[in-house]
C-alpha cells in the first residue's frame, strides 16, 4: 500500500489528484468543526465534557459517520448519511418501479437521471433530518436529557425562535448539499469514490480521541491489548473482503465480416461479502426503532414493558440485543444480495454475447447454477458480517463502561475503512499500471 502511494506521488498527474483529494478532505473537516448559526458552541463543549463524549443512543452510528459533527450541530452535521439513505432507497425502488428499472438499463444516460433523482431526494431527506435533530437539540434529547443546564440552541437572544431554527435547518441542509458536491468532486477529479472517502475520513477522525479515552480510563495495558485485537480484526476483514468465488466463462468465436471475435476466457467474481456493509446499516437502523419509541414514554417512571425493552433490547451488552442484531444482519444479507444480483439477467447477458460456463448449458441452467453458487457463499458472508458487527457489543461488556458506545474499532467502522482503503489502493494501482506498463520481453 505504501509503495503504491509513493509511486503515485512520483507521477505528476496522480500527485495532483492526491493533493486535490487531500484538499477536499481538509475543507470537509473544516466544515465538520464549524458551528451553525444559533448554536452555542461553548454549551456544546461543556455538555460533551460532562457526559465524556457519551452515549446518544439512536444517534451513535450517525455521529460516527459524521466524525463527531452531529452532536455539535455543525455546518456539516448531517454528513453524507442523507445521500447514502437516498441511494439505498432508489436502489431498492429500482426493483419495484419499472421506470427506474428501465433507466438503469439505458446505460450512462439513465444512470445520470437516477443520480439527479438521488440528489433531489438527498436534499429532501436533509431537510427532514435537520429538522429532527434541531428539535432533539431543543428538547434536550440529543444528549439523552443529560445537558438541560447547557441549552444547545439558547432562547431569548432577541431573534425570533422560528427564524433561528429556520436558519439552522437551512444551514445544515445546505451543508449536506456541499458535502454531496465535495464527494462528487473527489470522484471526478480526485482518487477513489468521493462519498466513501468522506465516510472513511469521518471515521478515521474519531480514532485518536476514542483510543486515548481507553488509555486514560483503562491504562496502557488495556490500550495495547485493544490495539492488538484491532490489528487482528483488520487483518481478518481484509482477507475476507478480498475472498471471491471465480466462475469461469468462455465466449464462443464469432465471425463478423472478415474479423474473428470472441474465443476469450474470463470469469464472474462472486465475492464472499457480496452485500458489503449495507445489511449492517439496515439492521442497526431497525434496532434503533425500539429506543426511538421509548422517547415517547415517561423516562422517570417507565412501565414494566418499557423497562424490559430498555434492559434487553436497547442495551447493547444484553444477550437478546446481540442475538437479534446478529439474526437481522443475516436476514438483510440474503435480502440485499437477492435484489442486487439477478442470476437470470446475468445468464441472459452471457447468452446474448455467446458466453457460457463450461459444463453448464446457457440460459436457465446457467441461472440456476449461479443462484446455487450465490446461495452457498452468501451464508459465510452473512456470518462474517454478523460476527464483525457484534464485536463492539462484546467490547462494551469487556470494557464495562458505557462511554465506549461510540467505539470505532469494530463493526461497521472497520468494514467501511477496510473496504474503502482497499478500493482506493486498487484504483491507484490500476492508474499506475496504465502509466508504467511493462512489456512481455522486459
C-alpha positions in Angstrom: 0.0 0.0 0.0 2.8 2.5 0.9 4.7 1.7 -2.2 1.6 2.4 -4.3 1.2 5.8 -2.7 4.9 6.6 -3.1 4.8 5.7 -6.7 1.7 7.8 -7.2 3.4 10.9 -5.8 6.2 10.4 -8.3 3.7 10.6 -11.1 2.7 14.3 -11.8 -1.0 13.8 -12.8 -1.6 11.3 -9.9 0.1 13.6 -7.5 -2.3 16.4 -8.5 -5.2 14.1 -7.9 -4.0 13.0 -4.5 -3.3 16.6 -3.4 -6.7 17.6 -4.7 -8.3 14.8 -2.7 -6.4 15.9 0.5 -7.5 19.5 -0.1 -11.2 18.5 -0.3 -10.8 16.4 2.8 -9.4 19.4 4.7 -12.4 21.5 3.6 -14.8 18.8 4.7 -13.1 18.5 8.2 -13.2 22.3 8.5 -17.0 22.3 7.8 -17.4 19.5 10.3 -16.0 21.7 13.1 -17.6 25.0 12.0 -20.7 25.7 14.3 -24.0 26.5 12.7 -25.6 29.9 13.4 -27.7 29.9 16.5 -25.9 27.1 18.2 -24.0 27.8 21.4 -20.7 26.1 20.7 -19.5 26.7 24.3 -22.5 24.9 25.7 -21.9 22.0 23.3 -18.4 21.6 24.5 -19.4 21.8 28.2 -22.1 19.1 27.5 -19.6 16.8 25.7 -17.2 17.2 28.6 -19.9 16.5 31.1 -21.0 13.2 29.5 -17.5 12.4 28.3 -18.4 12.3 24.6 -21.0 9.9 25.7 -23.9 7.8 24.7 -26.5 9.2 22.5 -28.4 6.1 21.8 -30.2 6.4 18.5 -27.6 8.8 17.1 -24.4 6.6 17.7 -24.0 5.4 14.1 -24.9 8.8 12.6 -22.4 10.7 14.8 -19.7 8.2 14.0 -20.3 8.7 10.2 -20.2 12.5 10.6 -16.9 12.4 12.5 -18.5 13.8 15.7 -20.1 16.8 13.8 -23.6 15.7 14.5 -23.5 16.3 18.3 -22.0 19.7 17.7 -24.7 20.7 15.2 -22.0 22.0 12.8 -22.5 23.1 9.2 -21.8 19.5 8.0 -23.6 17.9 10.9 -25.7 15.6 8.6 -22.6 14.4 6.8 -23.0 12.0 3.9 -25.8 10.0 5.5 -28.7 11.6 3.7 -27.0 10.8 0.4 -26.4 7.2 1.5 -30.0 6.8 2.6 -31.3 8.3 -0.7 -29.0 6.0 -2.7 -30.3 2.9 -0.9 -33.9 4.0 -1.3 -33.5 4.5 -5.0 -31.6 1.2 -5.3 -34.5 -0.7 -3.6 -37.1 1.2 -5.6 -35.4 0.2 -8.9 -36.6 -3.4 -8.2 -40.2 -2.2 -7.7 -40.7 0.7 -10.1 -40.4 -0.3 -13.8 -39.5 3.3 -14.8 -36.4 3.2 -12.7 -35.5 -0.3 -13.9 -35.7 1.0 -17.5 -33.5 3.9 -16.7 -30.9 1.6 -15.1 -30.8 -0.4 -18.4 -30.3 2.7 -20.5 -26.6 3.0 -19.6 -24.9 6.2 -18.9 -27.8 8.5 -19.7 -30.2 6.6 -17.5 -27.7 6.5 -14.7 -27.3 10.3 -14.9 -31.0 10.6 -14.5 -31.0 8.3 -11.4 -28.2 10.4 -10.0 -30.2 13.5 -10.4 -33.2 11.9 -8.6 -30.8 10.9 -5.8 -29.6 14.5 -5.4 -33.2 15.8 -5.1 -34.1 13.1 -2.6 -30.9 13.8 -0.6 -31.9 17.4 -0.1 -35.4 16.4 0.9 -34.1 13.9 3.5 -31.6 16.6 4.6 -34.5 19.0 5.5 -36.3 16.2 7.4 -33.2 15.1 9.3 -32.0 18.6 10.1 -35.5 19.5 11.5 -35.5 16.3 13.6 -32.0 16.9 15.0 -32.8 20.6 15.8 -36.0 19.5 17.6 -34.0 16.9 19.6 -31.4 19.6 20.5 -34.1 22.0 21.7 -35.8 19.3 23.8 -32.5 18.0 25.3 -33.0 14.5 23.9 -29.9 14.9 21.6 -27.9 14.2 24.8 -30.5 12.0 26.5 -31.6 14.9 28.7 -28.2 14.9 30.4 -27.4 18.5 29.5 -30.5 20.5 30.3 -28.3 23.1 32.1 -26.4 23.7 28.9 -29.0 24.7 26.2 -27.6 23.9 22.8 -29.9 26.3 21.0 -30.4 29.1 23.6 -33.5 31.2 23.5 -34.0 34.9 24.4 -31.3 36.2 22.1 -33.5 38.9 20.6 -34.1 37.0 17.4 -37.4 35.1 16.9 -37.1 31.4 17.6 -38.7 30.4 14.4 -36.2 32.5 12.4 -33.2 31.0 14.3 -34.5 27.4 13.8 -35.3 28.1 10.1 -31.7 29.4 9.5 -30.3 26.5 11.4 -32.2 23.9 9.3 -31.4 25.7 6.1 -27.7 25.8 7.0 -27.5 22.1 7.8 -29.4 21.2 4.6 -27.1 23.4 2.6 -24.2 21.7 4.3 -25.5 18.4 3.1 -25.6 19.7 -0.5 -22.0 20.9 -0.2 -20.8 17.6 1.2 -22.5 15.8 -1.7 -20.8 18.2 -4.1 -17.4 17.7 -2.4 -17.8 13.9 -2.8 -18.6 14.2 -6.5 -15.5 16.4 -7.0 -13.3 13.7 -5.4 -14.9 11.1 -7.7 -14.4 13.2 -10.8 -11.1 14.9 -10.2 -9.5 13.0 -7.3 -8.7 9.5 -6.2 -11.3 6.9 -5.1 -15.1 7.1 -4.7 -15.8 10.5 -3.2 -18.6 9.5 -0.8 -16.7 6.6 0.5 -13.6 8.7 1.1 -15.6 11.2 3.1 -17.0 8.5 5.3 -13.6 7.0 5.7 -12.3 10.4 6.8 -15.1 10.9 9.3 -14.5 7.5 11.0 -10.7 8.0 11.0 -11.1 11.4 12.7 -12.6 9.6 15.7 -9.9 7.1 16.2 -7.3 9.2 18.1 -9.8 10.6 20.7 -11.5 7.2 21.3 -8.2 5.4 21.6 -6.9 7.9 24.0 -10.1 7.6 26.0 -9.4 3.9 26.5 -5.8 4.7 27.6 -7.0 7.3 30.1 -9.7 5.2 31.7 -8.1 1.7 31.5 -4.4 2.3 31.3 -1.6 1.3 28.8 -2.1 -2.4 29.2 -5.7 -2.4 28.1 -4.9 0.1 25.4 -2.2 -2.0 23.8 -4.3 -5.1 24.1 -7.2 -3.4 22.3 -4.8 -2.2 19.5 -3.5 -5.8 19.1 -7.1 -7.1 18.8 -7.9 -4.3 16.3 -5.0 -5.4 14.1 -6.2 -8.9 14.2 -9.7 -7.9 13.2 -8.5 -5.6 10.4 -6.3 -8.5 9.0 -9.3 -10.9 9.1 -11.6 -8.4 7.5 -9.1 -7.6 4.7 -8.7 -11.3 4.0 -12.4 -12.0 3.7 -13.1 -8.8 1.8 -10.7 -10.0 -0.9 -12.1 -13.5 -1.0 -14.2 -14.4 -4.0 -15.5 -17.3 -6.0 -14.5 -17.0 -9.6 -16.9 -18.7 -12.0 -15.2 -19.4 -15.4 -16.9 -18.0 -18.5 -15.9 -19.0 -22.1 -17.0 -16.9 -25.1 -17.5 -18.6 -28.4 -15.8 -17.4 -31.6 -17.9 -15.4 -34.0 -17.2 -14.2 -37.5 -18.4 -10.6 -38.1 -17.4 -9.6 -41.6 -13.8 -10.6 -42.1 -12.9 -10.4 -38.4 -13.0 -13.1 -35.8 -14.4 -12.1 -32.4 -14.7 -13.9 -29.1 -12.9 -17.1 -28.1 -11.7 -15.5 -24.9 -11.9 -16.8 -21.3 -12.9 -14.7 -18.3 -14.7 -15.2 -15.0 -17.5 -13.8 -12.9 -16.2 -12.8 -9.5 -18.7 -13.5 -6.7 -17.4 -12.0 -3.5 -18.0 -13.8 -0.2 -19.2 -10.4 1.1 -21.4 -9.6 -1.8 -23.7 -7.3 0.2 -21.0 -5.0 1.6 -21.8 -3.0 4.7 -25.5 -2.3 3.8 -27.0 -5.2 5.9 -25.3 -3.9 9.0 -26.7 -0.4 8.4 -30.2 -1.8 7.8 -30.0 -4.0 11.0 -28.7 -1.1 13.1 -31.4 1.2 11.9 -34.1 -1.3 12.7 -32.7 -1.9 16.1 -32.8 1.8 16.8 -36.6 1.9 16.4 -37.4 0.5 19.9 -35.2 3.1 21.6 -36.8 5.8 19.5 -40.2 4.6 20.6 -39.1 4.8 24.3 -38.6 8.5 23.9 -42.4 9.0 23.8 -42.8 7.5 27.3 -42.1 8.9 30.7 -38.4 8.4 31.3 -38.7 8.9 35.1 -41.4 6.3 35.6 -41.1 3.6 32.9 -43.6 0.7 32.9 -42.6 -3.0 33.0 -42.7 -3.3 29.2 -40.6 -0.2 28.7 -38.1 -1.3 31.3 -37.8 -4.8 29.7 -37.2 -3.2 26.3 -34.6 -0.9 27.7 -32.7 -3.6 29.6 -33.0 -6.5 27.0 -33.5 -4.9 23.5 -31.9 -1.4 23.7 -28.9 -2.2 25.9 -26.0 -3.0 23.6 -24.5 -5.5 26.0 -27.7 -7.5 26.5 -27.7 -11.1 25.0 -31.1 -10.5 23.5 -29.8 -7.4 21.7 -26.8 -9.2 20.4 -28.8 -12.2 19.2 -31.4 -10.0 17.4 -28.7 -7.9 15.8 -26.9 -11.0 14.5 -30.1 -12.5 13.0 -31.2 -9.3 11.4 -27.8 -9.0 9.7 -28.1 -12.5 8.3 -31.6 -11.8 7.0 -30.7 -8.5 5.4 -27.6 -10.0 3.8 -29.7 -12.6 2.0 -32.4 -9.9 1.2 -29.9 -7.4 -0.2 -28.0 -9.9 -2.3 -31.2 -11.2 -3.8 -32.2 -7.8 -5.1 -28.8 -6.6 -6.2 -27.6 -9.7 -8.1 -30.0 -11.2 -10.6 -28.7 -14.6 -11.9 -31.3 -14.7 -14.6 -30.2 -11.3 -16.0 -26.5 -12.3 -15.9 -27.2 -15.6 -17.6 -29.3 -13.9 -20.4 -26.5 -11.3 -21.0 -23.9 -14.1 -21.2 -26.1 -16.0 -23.7 -26.7 -12.8 -25.8 -22.9 -12.3 -26.3 -22.1 -16.0 -26.8 -20.8 -16.7 -23.3 -21.3 -19.9 -21.3 -20.0 -21.6 -18.2 -18.0 -24.7 -19.1 -20.1 -27.8 -18.5 -23.4 -25.8 -18.0 -25.9 -25.1 -20.7 -26.7 -21.4 -21.5 -29.9 -19.9 -20.4 -32.0 -21.2 -17.4 -29.4 -23.9 -16.4 -26.7 -21.2 -16.1 -29.1 -19.0 -14.0 -29.8 -21.9 -11.7 -26.1 -22.7 -11.4 -25.3 -19.1 -10.5 -28.1 -19.0 -7.9 -26.8 -22.2 -6.4 -23.3 -20.9 -6.0 -24.5 -17.5 -4.7 -26.7 -19.1 -2.1 -23.7 -21.1 -0.8 -21.3 -18.3 -0.5 -23.8 -15.9 1.0 -24.1 -17.9 4.2 -20.4 -17.5 5.2 -20.6 -13.8 4.1 -23.6 -13.2 6.3 -21.9 -15.0 9.3 -18.8 -12.9 8.7 -20.8 -9.6 8.7 -22.7 -10.6 11.8 -19.6 -11.6 13.8 -17.7 -8.4 12.9 -20.7 -6.2 13.6 -21.3 -7.6 17.1 -17.7 -7.3 18.2 -18.2 -3.7 19.6 -21.0 -5.2 21.8 -18.6 -7.5 23.4 -16.2 -4.6 23.9 -19.0 -2.9 25.9 -19.1 -5.9 28.2 -15.3 -6.3 28.4 -14.5 -2.6 29.0 -17.6 -2.3 31.3 -18.1 1.4 30.5 -21.0 3.0 28.7 -18.8 5.8 27.4 -17.4 3.5 24.7 -20.7 3.1 22.9 -19.2 5.1 20.0 -16.3 2.6 19.9 -14.9 2.9 16.4 -12.6 -0.1 16.2 -15.1 -2.7 15.2 -18.3 -3.5 13.3 -19.4 -1.0 10.7 -16.4 1.3 11.1 -13.8 -1.4 10.4 -15.9 -2.8 7.4 -16.1 0.7 5.8 -12.5 1.7 6.5 -11.0 -1.6 5.2 -13.3 -1.6 2.2 -12.7 2.0 1.2 -8.9 1.6 1.8 -8.7 -1.5 -0.5 -10.8 0.1 -3.3 -8.7 3.3 -3.2 -5.4 1.4 -3.4 -6.7 -0.7 -6.2 -7.7 2.4 -8.2 -4.3 3.9 -7.6 -2.5 0.7 -8.7 -4.7 0.5 -11.8 -3.8 4.0 -12.8 -0.1 3.3 -12.1 -0.3 0.3 -14.4 -1.7 2.4 -17.2 1.4 4.7 -16.9 4.1 2.1 -16.2 3.2 -0.8 -18.4 6.0 -3.3 -18.8 6.2 -5.4 -22.0 6.4 -9.2 -22.0 10.1 -9.2 -23.2 11.3 -7.0 -20.4 
